[in-house]
Amino acid sequence: MITCREMVDLLSDYVDGHLEPTLARQLEAHLRGCTECTAFLRTFKETLALAKEAACEEMPEELKVRLRDFLRNNLQRGRSSPTT
């Protein structure tokens, strides 16, 4: 029987339809008995749909500049920090 942890690890392949049929059946059996994982799967699918929707939107130029500056500043800070 698949555990909740294993379900999370297999979820992406399952949703994409790339999971081996035997594993897919085991995962589906787990989902039938686990309301938490069923809710997690639903949320995962909704998140994917929202991400696909957002990918179709053009980011405003001002936001691109601000994001680029933010990332550049944080990367530079990270490089100058001593490693522990």
C-alpha positions in Angstrom: 0.0 0.0 0.0 1.3 3.5 -0.9 1.8 5.9 2.0 0.9 9.6 2.0 4.6 10.5 1.6 4.9 8.2 -1.4 1.7 9.6 -2.9 3.2 13.2 -2.8 6.4 11.9 -4.5 4.4 10.2 -7.3 1.7 13.0 -7.7 3.3 14.9 -10.6 3.8 11.8 -12.7 0.3 10.6 -11.9 -1.4 13.9 -12.9 0.7 14.0 -16.1 -0.4 10.4 -16.9 3.2 9.1 -16.8 2.9 6.8 -13.9 3.3 3.1 -14.4 -0.3 1.5 -14.4 0.4 -0.7 -11.4 1.6 2.3 -9.3 -1.3 4.4 -10.6 -3.8 1.8 -9.4 -2.1 1.6 -6.0 -2.1 5.4 -5.7 -5.8 5.5 -6.7 -6.5 2.9 -4.0 -4.7 5.1 -1.4 -6.7 8.1 -2.6 -10.0 6.2 -2.1 -9.1 5.8 1.6 -7.3 9.0 2.4 -9.3 12.2 2.5 -6.2 14.3 3.2 -4.4 13.1 0.0 -7.6 13.5 -2.0 -7.8 17.1 -0.9 -4.1 17.5 -1.6 -4.5 16.1 -5.2 -7.5 18.5 -5.8 -5.4 21.5 -4.6 -2.4 20.3 -6.7 -4.6 20.2 -9.9 -6.1 23.6 -9.2 -2.7 25.0 -8.7 -1.5 23.6 -12.0 -4.6 25.1 -13.7 -3.9 28.5 -12.2 -0.2 28.4 -13.1 -1.1 27.6 -16.7 -3.6 30.5 -16.7 -1.0 32.9 -15.3 1.6 31.8 -17.9 -0.7 33.2 -20.6 -0.6 36.7 -19.0 2.0 39.2 -20.0 3.9 40.6 -17.0 3.9 44.4 -16.9 7.3 45.9 -17.6 7.5 47.7 -14.2 7.0 44.4 -12.5 9.7 42.7 -14.6 12.2 45.4 -13.6 11.3 45.2 -9.9 11.5 41.4 -9.9 14.9 41.4 -11.8 16.3 44.0 -9.3 15.0 42.0 -6.3 16.5 38.8 -7.6 19.8 40.4 -8.5 20.1 42.1 -5.1 19.3 38.9 -3.2 21.7 36.8 -5.3 24.5 39.3 -4.7 23.8 39.3 -1.0 23.9 35.5 -1.0 27.2 35.5 -2.7 28.8 37.9 -0.2 27.5 36.0 2.8 30.0 33.7 4.5 29.2 30.1 4.0 28.7 28.0 7.1 
